[in-house]
Amino acid sequence: MSVGQVREIFERFGKYNLVQTEYRRFKADKTENRNHKANSIFEFLHILEKTFYSGLTKTSTALPRLSSKRTIL
């Protein structure tokens, strides 16, 4: 699934945030034998603050606290 598809689905159920973290790629082989040339990979954390409707009152859950090395998109 693409990031856009995940966003579209999650936004149906509440507030959506995306956190992206970059990591250096682990190299266990020789550079000339490697099929991929990227030096880093990205981790995507999809966060949904789900919204509940109880009667006429709207309530929601709290977002977790994120570390400073992550980028909220």
URCORCOR-V393213 format. One record per pair of residues at least 24 apart in sequence whose C-alpha atoms are under 7 Angstrom apart, sorted by the first residue. I is the first residue (numbers start at 0). J is the second residue. Records with the same first field share a line. If there is no record, write none. Layout:
# URCORCOR-V393213
I: J, J
This chain:
# URCORCOR-V393213
9: 47
12: 49, 50
13: 47, 48, 49, 50
14: 47, 48, 49
15: 46, 47, 48
16: 45, 46, 47, 71, 72
17: 43, 44, 45, 46, 71, 72
18: 43, 44, 45, 69, 70, 71, 72
19: 43, 44, 69, 70, 71
20: 69, 70
